[in-house]
């Protein structure tokens, strides 16, 4: 499979590394310019953002939520047959408040609207550390699962296959309108669940409470003085969502 990735942060870099290791042809770009990739150790082939969208089957976009509208001119040129995946999450503490989202628009619906393309929501409900270190072979007992949401079933199935290549099971998270169930402030978000546990967690999500719980997790982690571990992040999420 030919994969393009926009973004070179921890999630993007680890997706690229694992996909290359699985035999996929992967290109990676920084939306701000190819010079931003100089000096970085990358498994994928570094290219310009214009080149990353050519001759691909899947495009993974892994840049900050608020920056997504800035690449609309690039996404306009992506072929209709390409599966577009968004990995972002909305944290107003980092991006500033976005009125449409604050007023109830599902985050991924906002992304799709501003990119002008249908998207698949995936790879957003686990940590970069989990992606890098906790993937396991298919069939492993206790294998961690991720949620994949979107309106195109065949596109979702492709990305569920990609998740398997990365070392994770996948759960169909429903339509793009349902994707809030796997975003910050929900039991499915960064809690490292099995496929059975994640399926249940998606049903337990509360849309009205999600922003409050999201902020509560952030407050707890900030209060720790920045000395928290990956284990602390996962346990804090589990604790808040189950309280």
C-alpha positions in Angstrom: 0.0 0.0 0.0 1.2 3.5 -0.8 0.8 5.9 2.2 1.4 9.6 2.5 1.7 11.3 5.9 1.4 15.0 6.6 3.0 15.7 9.9 6.2 14.4 11.5 5.4 14.4 15.2 5.5 11.3 17.5 2.3 9.8 16.2 3.1 10.4 12.5 6.7 9.2 12.9 5.7 6.0 14.6 3.0 5.2 12.1 5.5 5.7 9.3 8.1 3.5 11.0 5.7 0.7 11.6 4.2 0.8 8.2 7.6 0.8 6.5 8.5 -2.2 8.7 5.3 -3.9 7.4 6.4 -3.5 3.8 4.3 -0.4 2.9 5.7 2.4 0.7 5.5 5.5 2.9 6.2 9.2 2.2 6.2 11.9 4.9 5.9 15.7 4.7 5.7 18.7 6.9 3.0 21.1 5.9 5.3 24.0 6.7 8.0 22.9 4.3 10.4 20.0 3.6 13.2 21.9 5.3 11.4 21.2 8.6 12.3 17.5 8.2 16.0 18.1 7.9 18.0 16.4 10.7 15.0 14.2 11.7 15.5 10.4 11.8 12.6 9.2 9.6 11.7 5.7 8.4 9.6 7.1 5.5 10.8 9.1 2.5 10.8 12.8 3.2 9.0 14.8 0.4 7.3 18.1 -0.1 3.7 18.4 0.9 2.7 18.7 -2.7 4.4 15.4 -3.5 3.1 13.5 -0.5 -0.4 13.5 -1.9 0.5 11.9 -5.2 0.2 8.2 -6.1 -1.1 7.1 -2.7 -3.9 4.9 -1.4 -4.1 6.4 2.1 -3.3 9.9 3.5 -2.7 10.2 7.2 -2.9 13.8 8.5 -1.3 14.2 11.9 -1.0 17.9 12.7 -2.5 20.1 15.4 -6.3 20.3 15.3 -6.4 24.1 14.9 -3.9 23.9 12.0 -6.0 21.6 9.8 -7.8 24.3 7.9 -4.4 25.7 6.8 -3.8 22.7 4.5 -7.2 22.9 2.7 -5.5 24.0 -0.5 -3.4 20.8 -0.5 -6.3 18.5 0.5 -8.3 19.9 -2.4 -5.9 18.2 -4.8 -6.1 14.8 -3.1 -7.8 12.2 -5.4 -11.3 11.1 -4.5 -10.2 7.5 -4.2 -7.7 8.3 -1.4 -8.6 7.3 2.2 -8.0 10.4 4.3 -7.3 9.8 8.0 -7.3 12.5 10.7 -5.5 11.7 14.0 -6.0 15.1 15.7 -7.7 15.9 19.0 -9.2 19.2 20.2 -7.7 20.7 23.3 -8.8 24.3 23.8 -6.0 24.8 26.3 -3.6 24.3 23.4 -5.4 25.6 20.3 -7.7 28.2 21.8 -11.5 27.8 21.8 -13.1 27.1 18.4 -16.7 28.3 18.5 -18.3 25.6 16.3 -16.8 22.9 18.4 -17.6 24.6 21.7 -21.2 24.9 20.4 -21.5 21.1 19.9 -20.1 20.3 16.4 -18.4 16.9 16.5 -14.6 17.6 16.3 -14.1 15.3 13.3 -17.1 16.7 11.5 -15.5 20.2 11.9 -12.3 18.8 10.4 -14.1 17.3 7.4 -16.0 20.5 6.9 -12.8 22.6 6.9 -10.8 20.1 4.7 -13.7 19.8 2.3 -13.3 16.0 2.2 -14.8 13.0 3.9 -12.4 11.6 6.5 -11.8 8.6 8.7 -11.1 9.3 12.4 -8.4 7.0 13.7 -5.1 6.7 15.7 -6.3 9.5 18.0 -7.3 7.5 21.0 -4.0 6.2 22.1 -0.7 7.8 23.1 2.5 7.9 21.0 4.2 5.8 23.5 1.5 3.1 23.2 1.8 3.2 19.4 5.6 2.8 19.6 5.9 0.2 22.3 2.6 -1.6 22.9 1.7 -3.0 19.5 1.5 -6.8 19.4 1.0 -9.5 16.8 -2.6 -10.4 15.7 -4.2 -12.8 18.1 -2.1 -11.8 21.1 -4.1 -12.1 24.3 -4.9 -8.7 25.7 -4.0 -6.9 22.5 -4.8 -3.2 22.7 -7.5 -1.9 20.3 -8.2 1.5 18.6 -11.5 2.9 17.4 -12.0 3.8 13.7 -15.0 6.0 12.8 -16.2 7.3 9.4 -19.1 7.2 6.9 -17.4 5.1 4.3 -17.4 1.4 5.3 -14.8 0.3 2.8 -12.5 3.1 3.9 -12.9 2.1 7.5 -12.1 -1.5 6.7 -8.8 -0.4 5.0 -7.8 1.6 8.1 -8.7 -1.2 10.4 -6.3 -3.3 8.4 -3.7 -0.6 8.8 -4.3 -0.7 12.5 -3.6 -4.4 12.5 -0.3 -3.8 10.7 0.6 -1.3 13.4 0.0 -4.0 16.1 -3.5 -3.2 17.3 -7.0 -4.6 17.0 -9.7 -2.2 15.7 -13.3 -1.5 16.6 -15.7 0.1 14.2 -16.6 3.4 16.0 -19.6 4.1 13.8 -20.2 7.2 11.6 -18.2 10.4 11.7 -21.0 11.9 13.8 -20.2 9.1 16.3 -16.5 9.8 16.4 -16.9 12.0 19.6 -17.1 8.7 21.4 -13.3 8.1 20.9 -12.2 11.6 21.6 -10.8 13.3 24.7 -13.1 13.1 27.7 -14.5 9.6 26.9 -13.7 6.1 28.4 -12.3 5.1 25.0 -9.6 7.8 25.0 -6.1 6.8 26.0 -7.1 4.0 28.3 -5.4 1.1 26.5 -8.4 -1.3 26.2 -8.9 -4.6 24.5 -11.3 -5.0 21.6 -14.0 -6.2 24.0 -13.4 -3.4 26.5 -13.2 -0.7 23.9 -16.5 -1.8 22.3 -18.2 -1.3 25.7 -16.3 1.9 26.4 -17.6 3.5 23.2 -21.2 2.9 24.4 -20.5 4.5 27.8 -19.3 7.8 26.4 -21.3 10.9 27.4 -21.2 13.8 24.9 -22.2 16.5 27.4 -19.7 15.4 30.1 -16.8 14.8 27.7 -15.4 18.3 27.7 -15.6 18.5 31.5 -13.8 15.2 31.9 -11.2 16.2 29.3 -10.4 19.3 31.2 -10.4 17.4 34.5 -7.7 15.0 33.2 -5.6 18.0 32.0 -6.0 19.7 35.4 -4.8 16.6 37.3 -1.8 16.1 35.1 -0.8 19.8 35.2 -1.2 19.7 39.0 1.4 16.9 39.1 4.0 19.4 38.1 4.9 17.7 34.8 6.4 14.6 36.6 3.8 12.1 35.3 4.7 9.0 33.4 2.8 7.3 30.5 1.3 5.0 33.1 0.1 8.0 35.1 -1.7 9.4 32.0 -3.5 6.1 31.3 -4.4 5.6 34.9 -5.6 9.2 35.3 -7.9 8.8 32.3 -9.3 5.6 33.6 -9.8 7.1 37.0 -11.6 10.2 35.8 -13.8 8.3 33.3 -14.8 5.7 35.9 -15.5 8.2 38.7 
